């Protein structure tokens, strides 16, 4: 992995981390403003797992597939992010 590729990957994953942070803040705001539980804490594990998996790939000169620990971090972070986002969407639009 070249230096330019590492920089681009780091910037991209920083932006993804920022978007997850924004989702977490939206969930927290909704909890405080509506008084309903929005499960905002479910956004915190993906906020740690996804950048950790990406950092593993960026740090240890590997291609973006094939490393079991990093793949597991990205998989778990993605699954938890899907669950948290789906729950937040259902709660905010009033579905149960």
Beta strands, then each sheet from edge to edge (+ up, - down):
end
